[in-house]
Amino acid sequence: MRKLIDSHIHFDNYEEVEQKEMLRDLHVHNIEAIISVSNHLQSAKRNLTLAKEDSRILPAFGYHPEQKLPTDNDIKELLEFNEINQQHMIAVGEVGLPYYLRQKHPKIVLEGYIELLEQFIQQAVKLNKPIVLHAVYEDAPIVCSLLEKHNVKHAHFHWFKGDQQAIERMKQNNYYISVTPDVVYKKKIQQLVQSYPITQLMVETDGPWPFEGRFEGQRTHPKMMHRSIATIAALKQVSLDQVYQTIYENTCRFYGL
């Protein structure tokens, strides 16, 4: 019963041959489903097509913030696409604020990204969908304020990094986080896992993003999450079976599976 769901992967960014190999392997590694987030409208369309071909692919539609802001027309088209395809969409995502982009380009004005994120938050509320967030470090409090403003209950902060104040706020609001395979070798992520309730925790790969440590040189695959689970069990001092069951149930509960 050691089933897992990859709660955050960019499946459409893999090469077609890689996609086919991965889908063929999922059952071997007890991966029940993958939640494939989108970067923009074309990405959303690809994910929708993939999901219609294989029911284990659960698509989320959004606009990744670590890129140039879309035009007003692009935003309109994406929001309309989400409305039309809401029955196929498991969540709004990936959306958020451009932390890493601002490190490279400090002159970027944040207000436009905040306005865009608020549109996605409003749509998630309207469609009664969870929202998948890219919001790290000092961006997390801004996003928490927007979520609180619109009374959002189902918020998933993927691959979260932030200070203890933000962590406590997210815990209190019952927001969920997910960790990638870097939990196996990164102290700060391990400390986050130790401090965050296991009942609000999921696992992900964020593939095809590559990892280091024991995963160096390997193509990112959902099977890596089994190492994440083993690390979480050790950090939480909980049995492996219990961690598998809790993480799986958390993901099903959060995404209504």
Protein Blocks (a to p, Z undefined) as FASTA:
>chain_A
ZZcddfbdcfklpcfklmmmmmmmmmmnopabdcdddfblmlmmmmmmmmmmomkbccdd
dddfkbccddfklmmmmmmmmmmmmmmpmbgcdedddfklmmmmmmbcfklmmmmmmmmm
mmmmmnopacddddehjlmmmmmmmmmmnopabdcdehiacdfklmmmmmmnopacdddf
klmmpmklmmmmmmpcfklcccdekpabdcehjlgoiacdfklmmmmmmmmmmmnopafk
lmmmmmmmmmmmmnoZZ
